[in-house]
Amino acid sequence: MRAANLLALDEPDHVRLRRHITSRFSVRSVRSRTEEIAAIVAAAAARLRALGSPADVFQHFARPISVAVHALVLGIPDHRIDDFDRLFADPSTSQEKADFVRAVLDERRGDPGEDVVSDLLSSELTDAEIEGLVMVLMTSGRDSVAYMISTLTVALLTNPDQLDAVRRDPSLVPGAVEEIMRFGAMFVTLFPRTAVRDLELDGLAVRAGQTVSVSAAAANRDPSRFDEPDRFDVQRDSFGHLGFGHGSHGCVGQQLARREVAEAIGALMTGFPGLRLVSAEQLAPMPFAHPVATYEAGEVLVAWD
């Protein structure tokens, strides 16, 4: 992790390592996966429907989608997906995670595919850098997608006018995804950064050696940037939000996340007549999901006709 933790590395190592994974998360690459993602979402919707009303969107729909798409793009073999879900979502040791990463790498060495792990194995990176990058990618992003699907569901079902707008015009779904990244950003604060030189940010003096932590949630509700920022509005221009971070450390998988959430929400809105919210834990205060201040999705219980 010290060799390849993209979340903490500075230039030039950050750029050198990141360039080996960006192609699989580009707009073009994500578009090429559209049918596969749609099939994963359709299968998850069918399983949710088979469970019967009511059911938990997070546990039985959002989480399976995020796990399956993550496995598809990274290159985790199908027979290892259940272990991936268990080890990286439920409590497990760092050694168990490392053993799993190495098992996937060993398997992909003999059976390469069109995926991130195979790309890394054919690169000039060291074994430590490859293992570290794969560990970071298996740990990051998946929970965020499940959170976004669940939280956008809650936002739509608690704002009937916005729900009606999306149902009347499905082309509003991509904008709704951007709006939930602004309105319901998962990260209360982004990772702290330390200034290497004196600088001024919008009138705030930061001295070399001082550490700054930026609140994505606060920035996304800045009234000088967004009118009526505490109102959820799927037709708002939400671009410029910090829900995916910003700059060189912006989320590498953000285009994939957008596609997953849009497909999932479209399937829920069109495939479950009379969809309504029974209860949602996130509507009341909850403990943070992580020592890094991130919101928990919680149970999102929905019913349908």
Solvent accessible surface area in square Angstrom, and as a share of the most:
residue,aa,sasa,rsa
1,M,104,0.46
2,R,231,0.84
3,A,43,0.34
4,A,0,0.00
5,N,37,0.19
6,L,12,0.06
7,L,68,0.34
8,A,66,0.51
9,L,34,0.17
10,D,103,0.53
11,E,92,0.41
12,P,107,0.68
13,D,58,0.30
14,H,1,0.01
15,V,82,0.47
16,R,83,0.30
17,L,0,0.00
18,R,47,0.17
19,R,141,0.52
20,H,30,0.13
21,I,1,0.01
22,T,52,0.30
23,S,71,0.46
24,R,49,0.18
25,F,14,0.06
26,S,45,0.29
27,V,68,0.39
28,R,206,0.75
29,S,21,0.14
30,V,8,0.05
31,R,174,0.64
32,S,87,0.56
33,R,31,0.11
34,T,47,0.27
35,E,147,0.66
36,E,70,0.32
37,I,0,0.00
38,A,35,0.27
39,A,62,0.48
40,I,34,0.17
41,V,3,0.02
42,A,60,0.46
43,A,43,0.33
44,A,0,0.00
45,A,5,0.04
46,A,52,0.41
47,R,121,0.44
48,L,0,0.00
49,R,107,0.39
50,A,89,0.69
51,L,102,0.51
52,G,27,0.26
53,S,51,0.33
54,P,76,0.48
55,A,6,0.05
56,D,18,0.09
57,V,0,0.00
58,F,43,0.18
59,Q,75,0.34
60,H,71,0.32
61,F,0,0.00
62,A,0,0.00
63,R,40,0.14
64,P,36,0.23
65,I,0,0.00
66,S,2,0.01
67,V,6,0.03
68,A,26,0.20
69,V,0,0.00
70,H,22,0.10
71,A,1,0.01
72,L,50,0.25
73,V,3,0.01
74,L,4,0.02
75,G,3,0.03
76,I,6,0.03
77,P,12,0.07
78,D,121,0.63
79,H,131,0.58
80,R,58,0.21
81,I,38,0.19
82,D,115,0.60
83,D,56,0.29
84,F,0,0.00
85,D,34,0.18
86,R,122,0.44
87,L,11,0.06
88,F,18,0.08
89,A,40,0.31
90,D,61,0.32
91,P,141,0.89
92,S,33,0.21
93,T,78,0.45
94,S,89,0.58
95,Q,106,0.47
96,E,73,0.33
97,K,39,0.16
98,A,19,0.15
99,D,73,0.38
100,F,12,0.05
101,V,2,0.01
102,R,108,0.39
103,A,31,0.24
104,V,0,0.00
105,L,2,0.01
106,D,89,0.46
107,E,52,0.23
108,R,35,0.13
109,R,120,0.44
110,G,70,0.68
111,D,86,0.44
112,P,95,0.60
113,G,33,0.32
114,E,127,0.57
115,D,6,0.03
116,V,1,0.00
117,V,1,0.01
118,S,10,0.07
119,D,39,0.20
120,L,0,0.00
121,L,42,0.21
122,S,97,0.62
123,S,30,0.19
124,E,123,0.55
125,L,13,0.06
126,T,78,0.45
127,D,92,0.48
128,A,57,0.44
129,E,19,0.08
130,I,8,0.04
131,E,44,0.20
132,G,3,0.03
133,L,0,0.00
134,V,1,0.01
135,M,26,0.12
136,V,7,0.04
137,L,13,0.06
138,M,1,0.00
139,T,76,0.44
140,S,38,0.24
141,G,29,0.27
142,R,5,0.02
143,D,70,0.36
144,S,26,0.17
145,V,8,0.05
146,A,3,0.02
147,Y,13,0.05
148,M,5,0.02
149,I,0,0.00
150,S,0,0.00
151,T,12,0.07
152,L,0,0.00
153,T,0,0.00
154,V,5,0.03
155,A,7,0.06
156,L,0,0.00
157,L,23,0.11
158,T,59,0.35
159,N,42,0.22
160,P,91,0.57
161,D,90,0.47
162,Q,17,0.08
163,L,17,0.08
164,D,67,0.35
165,A,5,0.04
166,V,2,0.01
167,R,93,0.34
168,R,181,0.66
169,D,59,0.30
170,P,84,0.53
171,S,85,0.55
172,L,36,0.18
173,V,11,0.06
174,P,79,0.50
175,G,22,0.21
176,A,1,0.00
177,V,1,0.01
178,E,6,0.03
179,E,0,0.00
180,I,3,0.01
181,M,9,0.04
182,R,1,0.01
183,F,47,0.20
184,G,14,0.14
185,A,4,0.03
186,M,24,0.11
187,F,60,0.25
188,V,30,0.17
189,T,42,0.24
190,L,41,0.20
191,F,68,0.28
192,P,80,0.51
193,R,91,0.33
194,T,76,0.44
195,A,17,0.14
196,V,140,0.81
197,R,158,0.58
198,D,79,0.41
199,L,54,0.27
200,E,125,0.56
201,L,96,0.48
202,D,157,0.81
203,G,62,0.60
204,L,108,0.54
205,A,51,0.40
206,V,6,0.03
207,R,134,0.49
208,A,54,0.42
209,G,57,0.55
210,Q,91,0.40
211,T,86,0.50
212,V,48,0.28
213,S,64,0.41
214,V,71,0.41
215,S,35,0.22
216,A,1,0.01
217,A,26,0.20
218,A,64,0.49
219,A,37,0.28
220,N,1,0.00
221,R,82,0.30
222,D,53,0.27
223,P,97,0.61
224,S,103,0.66
225,R,122,0.45
226,F,7,0.03
227,D,112,0.58
228,E,110,0.49
229,P,18,0.12
230,D,100,0.52
231,R,102,0.37
232,F,6,0.03
233,D,22,0.11
234,V,2,0.01
235,Q,123,0.55
236,R,35,0.13
237,D,102,0.53
238,S,1,0.01
239,F,124,0.51
240,G,58,0.56
241,H,19,0.08
242,L,36,0.18
243,G,12,0.12
244,F,19,0.08
245,G,18,0.18
246,H,144,0.64
247,G,53,0.51
248,S,61,0.39
249,H,54,0.24
250,G,5,0.05
251,C,50,0.30
252,V,31,0.18
253,G,12,0.12
254,Q,45,0.20
255,Q,60,0.26
256,L,9,0.04
257,A,7,0.06
258,R,50,0.18
259,R,79,0.29
260,E,3,0.02
261,V,0,0.00
262,A,11,0.08
263,E,36,0.16
264,A,0,0.00
265,I,0,0.00
266,G,23,0.22
267,A,24,0.18
268,L,0,0.00
269,M,14,0.06
270,T,107,0.62
271,G,24,0.23
272,F,0,0.00
273,P,90,0.57
274,G,34,0.33
275,L,7,0.03
276,R,115,0.42
277,L,41,0.20
278,V,79,0.46
279,S,51,0.33
280,A,13,0.10
281,E,91,0.41
282,Q,42,0.19
283,L,114,0.57
284,A,59,0.46
285,P,140,0.88
286,M,63,0.28
287,P,114,0.72
288,F,111,0.46
289,A,41,0.32
290,H,101,0.45
291,P,134,0.84
292,V,41,0.24
293,A,22,0.17
294,T,8,0.04
295,Y,91,0.35
296,E,72,0.32
297,A,4,0.03
298,G,11,0.11
299,E,73,0.33
300,V,0,0.00
301,L,41,0.21
302,V,0,0.00
303,A,11,0.08
304,W,25,0.09
305,D,125,0.65
